[in-house]
């Protein structure tokens, strides 16, 4: 086919065709670029949401661990506190017998003899059994035990006194047996918990 169009017109048609192809190409590139921007934006939003979700999970896990540690530490502190209270209670009941017996030997009258001591844990005191020559000696022993100057007992009560009857050589040196209940004074230096005040 012979093209009879003038050369200038032919050249214009060729350029017009090329321009149309270039416009189509630019349009497709524009659409591709817009699609690429959309994909990048969607990916960025997805990454941001995932990052926020992980950060929230990490914060929640950290808070949970902190609460667990705090609860565990509080429990340990409470256990230690309970142990210390128990130790104080136990030590407050412990009697330094060597020093207590030494002090008792000083305040027991000459006509009485100590025969037994029984610790009363519930009442914070002791049951004392002694042998005496008579009722008066038993009463004097009770007065001596209850004397606040001795710093041993807050009070001492006679539970009972029994005296054996006998005559001549059959009469024992200490015919009477007295049982007393004595309550330790609060600042008693003969308890382990107060032992520092002993001089």
SENUTOR-289704 format. One record per atom (N, C-alpha, C): atom name; x, y, z. Coordinates in pm, whole numbers, plus 50000, padded with zeros to 5 digits. Layout:
# SENUTOR-289704
- CA,X,Y,Z .
...
//
This chain:
# SENUTOR-289704
- N,50086,49883,50000 .
- CA,50000,50000,50000 .
- C,50091,50124,50000 .
- N,50058,50213,49911 .
- CA,50139,50331,49893 .
- C,50077,50444,49971 .
- N,50158,50505,50056 .
- CA,50112,50616,50137 .
- C,50137,50745,50059 .
- N,50029,50811,50020 .
- CA,50038,50930,49938 .
- C,50031,51058,50020 .
- N,50030,51045,50150 .
- CA,50024,51163,50236 .
- C,50157,51236,50231 .
- N,50149,51365,50251 .
- CA,50274,51440,50249 .
- C,50365,51393,50363 .
- N,50495,51405,50342 .
- CA,50590,51356,50443 .
- C,50570,51420,50581 .
- N,50538,51548,50583 .
- CA,50518,51617,50713 .
- C,50402,51556,50787 .
- N,50293,51528,50717 .
- CA,50174,51471,50780 .
- C,50202,51329,50828 .
- N,50278,51257,50746 .
- CA,50313,51122,50786 .
- C,50394,51125,50917 .
- N,50486,51221,50920 .
- CA,50569,51232,51041 .
- C,50482,51271,51160 .
- N,50383,51359,51138 .
- CA,50294,51398,51249 .
- C,50215,51279,51299 .
- N,50170,51194,51208 .
- CA,50093,51074,51248 .
- C,50181,50977,51330 .
- N,50305,50965,51282 .
- CA,50395,50876,51355 .
- C,50416,50925,51498 .
- N,50442,51056,51510 .
- CA,50463,51113,51645 .
- C,50336,51104,51730 .
- N,50223,51121,51664 .
- CA,50096,51110,51737 .
- C,50079,50968,51791 .
- N,50115,50867,51709 .
- CA,50105,50728,51754 .
- C,50201,50700,51870 .
- N,50322,50755,51857 .
- CA,50418,50736,51965 .
- C,50370,50805,52093 .
- N,50316,50925,52076 .
- CA,50264,50997,52193 .
- C,50154,50918,52262 .
- N,50066,50858,52183 .
- CA,49956,50777,52239 .
- C,50013,50658,52316 .
- N,50114,50592,52256 .
- CA,50175,50478,52325 .
- C,50243,50522,52455 .
- N,50313,50639,52446 .
- CA,50378,50690,52566 .
- C,50278,50727,52674 .
- N,50165,50787,52631 .
- CA,50060,50822,52728 .
- C,50004,50696,52795 .
- N,49983,50591,52715 .
- CA,49933,50464,52772 .
- C,50035,50408,52872 .
- N,50164,50416,52831 .
- CA,50269,50365,52918 .
- C,50278,50445,53048 .
- N,50270,50579,53034 .
- CA,50273,50665,53154 .
- C,50153,50637,53242 .
- N,50038,50618,53182 .
- CA,49917,50586,53259 .
- C,49933,50457,53336 .
- N,49988,50354,53267 .
- CA,50006,50225,53336 .
- C,50109,50238,53448 .
- N,50217,50316,53418 .
- CA,50316,50337,53524 .
- C,50255,50412,53642 .
- N,50168,50510,53615 .
- CA,50101,50584,53722 .
- C,50015,50494,53806 .
- N,49935,50408,53734 .
- CA,49849,50313,53806 .
- C,49934,50217,53890 .
- N,50047,50168,53831 .
- CA,50135,50079,53905 .
- C,50197,50147,54027 .
- N,50236,50275,54006 .
- CA,50294,50350,54117 .
- C,50193,50371,54230 .
- N,50069,50404,54192 .
- CA,49963,50420,54292 .
- C,49940,50288,54367 .
- N,49937,50178,54291 .
- CA,49920,50047,54354 .
- C,50034,50017,54450 .
- N,50156,50049,54408 .
- CA,50272,50026,54493 .
- C,50265,50109,54621 .
- N,50223,50237,54607 .
- CA,50208,50323,54724 .
- C,50104,50265,54819 .
- N,49992,50218,54763 .
- CA,49887,50158,54845 .
- C,49937,50034,54919 .
- N,50014,49951,54849 .
- CA,50066,49829,54912 .
- C,50163,49865,55026 .
- N,50252,49963,54999 .
- CA,50347,50006,55103 .
- C,50273,50064,55223 .
- N,50169,50145,55196 .
- CA,50092,50204,55306 .
- C,50022,50096,55386 .
- N,49962,50000,55315 .
- CA,49893,49890,55385 .
- C,49992,49810,55469 .
- N,50111,49784,55412 .
- CA,50213,49712,55487 .
- C,50259,49788,55610 .
- N,50275,49919,55595 .
- CA,50316,50002,55709 .
- C,50211,49999,55821 .
- N,50082,50012,55778 .
- CA,49974,50009,55878 .
- C,49971,49874,55949 .
- N,49989,49765,55870 .
- CA,49988,49631,55929 .
- C,50104,49614,56028 .
- N,50224,49659,55985 .
- CA,50340,49649,56074 .
- C,50319,49731,56202 .
- N,50260,49851,56186 .
- CA,50236,49936,56303 .
- C,50138,49868,56398 .
- N,50030,49809,56344 .
- CA,49932,49740,56429 .
- C,49995,49619,56499 .
- N,50076,49544,56423 .
- CA,50143,49427,56482 .
- C,50239,49471,56592 .
- N,50314,49578,56566 .
- CA,50407,49630,56666 .
- C,50334,49674,56793 .
- N,50222,49745,56773 .
- CA,50142,49789,56889 .
- C,50087,49670,56968 .
- N,50043,49566,56893 .
- CA,49989,49447,56960 .
- C,50098,49378,57042 .
- N,50219,49365,56982 .
- CA,50330,49303,57055 .
- C,50370,49387,57175 .
- N,50371,49519,57159 .
- CA,50407,49607,57271 .
- C,50305,49593,57385 .
- N,50175,49586,57347 .
- CA,50070,49569,57450 .
- C,50085,49436,57521 .
- N,50114,49328,57444 .
- CA,50134,49196,57505 .
- C,50255,49197,57598 .
- N,50363,49262,57552 .
- CA,50485,49269,57635 .
- C,50458,49346,57764 .
- N,50385,49457,57753 .
- CA,50353,49536,57873 .
- C,50265,49456,57968 .
- N,50169,49383,57910 .
- CA,50081,49302,57995 .
- C,50158,49190,58065 .
- N,50249,49127,57989 .
- CA,50332,49021,58049 .
- C,50422,49076,58159 .
- N,50482,49195,58132 .
- CA,50568,49257,58233 .
- C,50490,49290,58359 .
- N,50369,49344,58339 .
- CA,50286,49379,58456 .
- C,50247,49254,58533 .
- N,50213,49148,58458 .
- CA,50177,49022,58524 .
- C,50294,48967,58605 .
- N,50414,48970,58544 .
- CA,50533,48922,58616 .
- C,50561,49007,58739 .
- N,50544,49139,58723 .
- CA,50568,49228,58837 .
- C,50469,49200,58950 .
- N,50342,49180,58913 .
- CA,50241,49150,59016 .
- C,50272,49018,59084 .
- N,50315,48919,59003 .
- CA,50349,48790,59063 .
- C,50467,48804,59158 .
- N,50570,48880,59115 .
- CA,50686,48900,59201 .
- C,50646,48976,59327 .
- N,50562,49079,59308 .
- CA,50520,49158,59424 .
- C,50444,49070,59522 .
- N,50352,48986,59469 .
- CA,50277,48896,59556 .
- C,50370,48799,59627 .
- N,50470,48747,59550 .
- CA,50564,48651,59609 .
- C,50648,48718,59718 .
- N,50694,48841,59689 .
- CA,50775,48913,59788 .
- C,50692,48944,59912 .
- N,50566,48989,59891 .
- CA,50479,49017,60006 .
- C,50458,48891,60090 .
- N,50443,48777,60022 .
- CA,50423,48651,60094 .
- C,50550,48616,60174 .
- N,50668,48636,60112 .
- CA,50792,48608,60182 .
- C,50809,48699,60304 .
- N,50776,48829,60284 .
- CA,50786,48923,60396 .
- C,50692,48883,60508 .
- N,50569,48840,60469 .
- CA,50471,48799,60570 .
- C,50519,48674,60644 .
- N,50580,48580,60569 .
- CA,50632,48458,60632 .
- C,50745,48492,60730 .
- N,50835,48584,60688 .
- CA,50945,48624,60776 .
- C,50892,48693,60900 .
- N,50790,48780,60878 .
- CA,50731,48851,60992 .
- C,50666,48753,61089 .
- N,50595,48654,61033 .
- CA,50532,48553,61119 .
- C,50637,48473,61195 .
- N,50747,48440,61127 .
- CA,50854,48365,61192 .
- C,50916,48445,61305 .
- N,50937,48575,61281 .
- CA,50994,48660,61385 .
- C,50901,48670,61505 .
- N,50770,48685,61476 .
- CA,50674,48692,61587 .
- C,50675,48563,61667 .
- N,50681,48450,61594 .
- CA,50685,48320,61662 .
- C,50812,48308,61746 .
- N,50925,48353,61690 .
- CA,51051,48345,61765 .
- C,51044,48430,61891 .
- N,50986,48549,61879 .
- CA,50972,48636,61997 .
- C,50883,48570,62101 .
- N,50772,48508,62055 .
- CA,50682,48442,62150 .
- C,50751,48326,62220 .
- N,50829,48249,62142 .
- CA,50899,48134,62202 .
- C,51005,48182,62300 .
- N,51084,48282,62256 .
- CA,51191,48332,62344 .
- C,51135,48396,62470 .
- N,51015,48458,62457 .
- CA,50956,48523,62574 .
- C,50916,48421,62681 .
- N,50902,48293,62639 .
- CA,50867,48188,62735 .
- C,50990,48118,62792 .
- N,51107,48138,62730 .
- CA,51228,48069,62773 .
- C,51284,48131,62901 .
- N,51313,48046,62995 .
- CA,51362,48092,63125 .
- C,51510,48058,63136 .
- N,51588,48155,63182 .
- CA,51730,48131,63210 .
- C,51739,48068,63350 .
- N,51730,47935,63354 .
- CA,51717,47864,63481 .
- C,51835,47887,63575 .
- N,51955,47893,63521 .
- CA,52071,47908,63609 .
- C,52062,48037,63690 .
- N,52022,48146,63622 .
- CA,52010,48274,63693 .
- C,51885,48278,63781 .
- N,51776,48216,63733 .
- CA,51653,48212,63812 .
- C,51675,48136,63943 .
- N,51739,48018,63934 .
- CA,51762,47938,64054 .
- C,51855,48011,64152 .
- N,51954,48082,64096 .
- CA,52045,48158,64183 .
- C,51968,48265,64261 .
- N,51877,48335,64191 .
- CA,51798,48439,64258 .
- C,51700,48378,64358 .
- N,51640,48264,64323 .
- CA,51547,48198,64415 .
- C,51618,48154,64543 .
- N,51740,48105,64527 .
- CA,51813,48059,64646 .
- C,51840,48175,64743 .
- N,51846,48297,64690 .
- CA,51869,48414,64776 .
- C,51744,48449,64856 .
- N,51626,48435,64792 .
- CA,51503,48483,64859 .
- C,51430,48375,64938 .
- N,51472,48249,64927 .
- CA,51406,48143,65004 .
- C,51451,48153,65150 .
- N,51355,48155,65243 .
- CA,51391,48164,65386 .
- C,51474,48043,65429 .
- N,51545,48060,65538 .
- CA,51633,47953,65587 .
- C,51555,47831,65634 .
- N,51428,47850,65673 .
- CA,51347,47737,65719 .
- C,51259,47680,65607 .
- N,51305,47694,65482 .
- CA,51234,47638,65367 .
- C,51336,47583,65268 .
- N,51291,47486,65188 .
- CA,51380,47425,65089 .
- C,51302,47404,64959 .
- N,51359,47454,64851 .
- CA,51295,47441,64720 .
- C,51302,47295,64675 .
- N,51188,47239,64635 .
- CA,51188,47098,64594 .
- C,51148,47078,64448 .
- N,51087,47179,64385 .
- CA,51049,47159,64244 .
- C,50999,47286,64178 .
- N,51025,47297,64047 .
- CA,50973,47408,63965 .
- C,50912,47347,63839 .
- N,50790,47389,63810 .
- CA,50723,47341,63690 .
- C,50681,47463,63607 .
- N,50730,47470,63483 .
- CA,50698,47584,63396 .
- C,50554,47573,63349 .
- N,50481,47685,63363 .
- CA,50343,47692,63313 .
- C,50344,47780,63190 .
- N,50351,47717,63071 .
- CA,50366,47794,62947 .
- C,50246,47882,62917 .
- N,50127,47837,62950 .
- CA,50007,47913,62914 .
- C,49993,48040,62994 .
- N,50033,48036,63118 .
- CA,50014,48151,63206 .
- C,50137,48240,63216 .
- N,50251,48197,63160 .
- CA,50372,48278,63168 .
- C,50431,48281,63308 .
- N,50421,48170,63378 .
- CA,50473,48165,63514 .
- C,50521,48025,63548 .
- N,50537,47999,63678 .
- CA,50585,47869,63723 .
- C,50505,47822,63843 .
- N,50500,47691,63857 .
- CA,50447,47630,63980 .
- C,50569,47590,64064 .
- N,50574,47640,64187 .
- CA,50687,47615,64275 .
- C,50643,47525,64390 .
- N,50721,47422,64416 .
- CA,50697,47333,64530 .
- C,50815,47347,64626 .
- N,50782,47366,64753 .
- CA,50888,47383,64853 .
- C,50852,47307,64979 .
- N,50953,47269,65055 .
- CA,50935,47206,65185 .
- C,50967,47312,65291 .
- N,50880,47318,65392 .
- CA,50901,47419,65498 .
- C,50886,47354,65635 .
- N,50935,47428,65735 .
- CA,50927,47375,65872 .
- C,50786,47390,65928 .
- N,50712,47493,65883 .
- CA,50577,47515,65934 .
- C,50499,47608,65840 .
- N,50376,47640,65879 .
- CA,50291,47729,65798 .
- C,50353,47869,65785 .
- N,50412,47918,65891 .
- CA,50470,48052,65889 .
- C,50582,48061,65785 .
- N,50664,47957,65776 .
- CA,50772,47956,65677 .
- C,50714,47955,65534 .
- N,50604,47881,65514 .
- CA,50540,47877,65382 .
- C,50487,48014,65344 .
- N,50425,48081,65443 .
- CA,50373,48215,65418 .
- C,50486,48314,65389 .
- N,50596,48301,65463 .
- CA,50711,48390,65440 .
- C,50769,48369,65300 .
- N,50771,48245,65255 .
- CA,50820,48215,65120 .
- C,50731,48283,65015 .
- N,50600,48276,65038 .
- CA,50507,48341,64943 .
- C,50529,48492,64940 .
- N,50551,48553,65056 .
- CA,50575,48698,65064 .
- C,50705,48733,64990 .
- N,50809,48652,65010 .
- CA,50937,48678,64944 .
- C,50927,48668,64791 .
- N,50852,48567,64745 .
- CA,50837,48549,64600 .
- C,50761,48666,64537 .
- N,50661,48717,64608 .
- CA,50577,48825,64554 .
- C,50639,48963,64570 .
- N,50750,48973,64641 .
- CA,50815,49103,64664 .
- C,50866,49160,64531 .
- N,50819,49281,64489 .
- CA,50862,49338,64360 .
- C,51011,49373,64356 .
- N,51074,49390,64471 .
- CA,51217,49422,64472 .
- C,51303,49307,64419 .
- N,51249,49186,64423 .
- CA,51324,49070,64374 .
- C,51324,49061,64221 .
- N,51236,49134,64153 .
- CA,51228,49143,64006 .
- C,51206,49009,63938 .
- N,51143,48917,64010 .
- CA,51118,48786,63949 .
- C,50972,48772,63909 .
- N,50884,48785,64011 .
- CA,50742,48758,63989 .
- C,50657,48882,64016 .
- N,50550,48892,63937 .
- CA,50455,49001,63960 .
- C,50365,48966,64079 .
- N,50334,48837,64092 .
- CA,50257,48792,64207 .
- C,50282,48644,64231 .
- N,50253,48600,64353 .
- CA,50269,48458,64389 .
- C,50154,48421,64482 .
- N,50085,48312,64447 .
- CA,49969,48266,64525 .
- C,49994,48125,64576 .
- N,49952,48103,64699 .
- CA,49963,47968,64757 .
- C,49847,47885,64706 .
- N,49880,47769,64648 .
- CA,49775,47677,64600 .
- C,49733,47586,64715 .
- N,49829,47526,64782 .
- CA,49795,47447,64901 .
- C,49918,47426,64989 .
- N,49889,47397,65113 .
- CA,49993,47364,65212 .
- C,49948,47238,65285 .
- N,50036,47141,65290 .
- CA,50006,47020,65368 .
- C,50123,46993,65461 .
- N,50090,46961,65584 .
- CA,50194,46931,65684 .
- C,50174,46789,65737 .
- N,50283,46714,65743 .
- CA,50278,46578,65795 .
- C,50285,46582,65946 .
- N,50209,46496,66010 .
- CA,50212,46491,66156 .
- C,50310,46383,66200 .
- N,50383,46408,66302 .
- CA,50479,46311,66354 .
- C,50532,46359,66488 .
- N,50599,46274,66557 .
- CA,50652,46312,66688 .
- C,50788,46248,66709 .
- N,50870,46315,66788 .
- CA,51002,46259,66823 .
- C,51094,46255,66703 .
- N,51170,46145,66693 .
- CA,51269,46130,66586 .
- C,51205,46107,66451 .
- N,51074,46071,66446 .
- CA,51004,46046,66320 .
- C,50966,46175,66251 .
- N,50973,46286,66320 .
- CA,50934,46413,66259 .
- C,51043,46458,66162 .
- N,51006,46481,66032 .
- CA,51107,46526,65935 .
- C,51148,46670,65962 .
- N,51263,46710,65904 .
- CA,51311,46847,65923 .
- C,51215,46947,65861 .
- N,51158,46912,65744 .
- CA,51061,47000,65675 .
- C,50930,46923,65658 .
- N,50844,46927,65758 .
- CA,50721,46846,65752 .
- C,50614,46903,65659 .
- N,50624,47029,65624 .
- CA,50518,47090,65542 .
- C,50562,47100,65396 .
- N,50465,47076,65306 .
- CA,50488,47092,65163 .
- C,50393,47201,65113 .
- N,50450,47301,65046 .
- CA,50369,47411,64995 .
- C,50384,47417,64843 .
- N,50271,47437,64776 .
- CA,50271,47454,64630 .
- C,50221,47594,64599 .
- N,50295,47667,64518 .
- CA,50258,47804,64482 .
- C,50261,47821,64331 .
- N,50180,47914,64285 .
- CA,50184,47953,64144 .
- C,50230,48098,64137 .
- N,50341,48120,64066 .
- CA,50399,48254,64057 .
- C,50398,48300,63911 .
- N,50357,48424,63889 .
- CA,50349,48481,63755 .
- C,50469,48572,63733 .
- N,50544,48549,63625 .
- CA,50664,48628,63597 .
- C,50628,48776,63577 .
- N,50714,48863,63627 .
- CA,50700,49007,63603 .
- C,50736,49037,63458 .
- N,50678,49145,63403 .
- CA,50702,49178,63261 .
- C,50849,49205,63233 .
- N,50916,49273,63321 .
- CA,51057,49307,63300 .
- C,51149,49210,63371 .
- N,51103,49088,63387 .
- CA,51181,48986,63455 .
- C,51312,48962,63380 .
- N,51427,48986,63443 .
- CA,51556,48969,63374 .
- C,51597,48822,63359 .
- N,51515,48731,63410 .
- CA,51550,48590,63404 .
- C,51479,48517,63290 .
- N,51409,48596,63205 .
- CA,51356,48541,63082 .
- C,51455,48574,62971 .
- N,51470,48483,62875 .
- CA,51569,48500,62769 .
- C,51549,48631,62693 .
- N,51424,48667,62668 .
- CA,51395,48787,62588 .
- C,51438,48914,62661 .
- N,51446,48908,62795 .
- CA,51487,49024,62873 .
- C,51626,49010,62931 .
- N,51702,48913,62884 .
- CA,51828,48878,62948 .
- C,51930,48990,62946 .
- N,51919,49088,62858 .
- CA,52017,49196,62849 .
- C,52013,49288,62971 .
- N,51899,49284,63042 .
- CA,51891,49374,63158 .
- C,51953,49314,63283 .
- N,51997,49187,63275 .
- CA,52059,49124,63391 .
- C,52195,49189,63415 .
- N,52223,49227,63539 .
- CA,52350,49292,63571 .
- C,52426,49208,63672 .
//
